[in-house]
């Protein structure tokens, strides 16, 4: 890929706070770039027709300016003029001629900039690790599909068969891709649940054997309760050995995406879109405060056509204009892609927005990719670490993507919706006689939702709810 394409992908994947940092850095190093005040922008200014963007476009000067005002363009061949010049020698000159041509509320900008936390998203990190592996282009793409299918805890809960169909490959190919993901950092990523995550980590430490496998598969709840004697009996080992094993296991992180947090550290979650209801319909509104609107300074356009500047200085300006054009196009494409994805989401999730998690419908990235004519991995990158404010609270865009079930009435219910129903059933149960996973499965089946007992158990564990034996209260 070209440098411009790499930059475009990087901007697409960046959360809004990280994007602000990148833009502020670009404004510091590229004097031809200006940022318009978001408060002065209309909502129409934050929409964009990707088919009509000209990467060589430069805003026209005022009518009373020079001949550039008539064209509003710098020809592409002018921008690519390849002449030798020393950039550094003109940096100071051009900066001196640039009289703060963009206005920014310095106090607000300083407060916001100081509040930023520089972090590498886990998905970015996984994709970076893949770049260092010797993979065929097809296998690299399949691995990225798996990364895009990981849930918020770093687990792979999806169907390899479904991914194989979507990607046009065999299930064996998808298994190979998933196995590669399981070798990446953080340890345990790509596991199907907490048990497999711990086993993968034990394997890396050289501690996986018949005893530790039995310990994790059969005694996980006892580990949580630190019931050494009960575990020792089940394993047929001494309490001392059990204590040593559990001591090692408690050093592991069962949830791959979980991060150790600092008590003094504040993580800012900024929704860059919000959903509002107008005339009975939900609409997407872009948060203008966090959506940069960049343009190219007319001052430097005039300098480019002025006889007062040397050819070397103009070549420098041309280079900066080309760089500015690239970043402007990348930001606009990012904005439009996220907006289109969000519009499709609200079209399909009216009941969720009105009534809550139980009514979330199944939705795949492939479905959205087909509707907006992009690759599935583009959707994955676009929704990664992006947040939206909804009537149900501020949630990540990725939350909307999940597999599901078809009820006996033909309605589709997402697995997150089923999980919410399980939570509600457990919340309302008799605490002295709590419901088993089999009881919950029967209740769901009575409601027309065909869910097996083992599925209930899996979803209950994902919700962090202990088993009925441990939920039981003594009267």
Helices and strands as residue ranges (DSSP letters): H 3-13, H 16-29, E 33-35, G 38-40, G 43-46, G 50-52, H 68-71, H 76-79, H 87-97, H 106-114, H 122-131, H 137-149, H 160-167, H 171-181, H 194-204, H 210-224, H 228-235, H 239-249, E 273-278, E 281-286, G 288-290, E 294-296, H 298-305, H 311-348, H 350-355, G 357-359, H 365-372, H 376-383, E 387-390, E 393-396, G 397-400, E 404-406, E 412-414, H 415-427, G 431-433, H 437-446, H 453-462, H 468-471
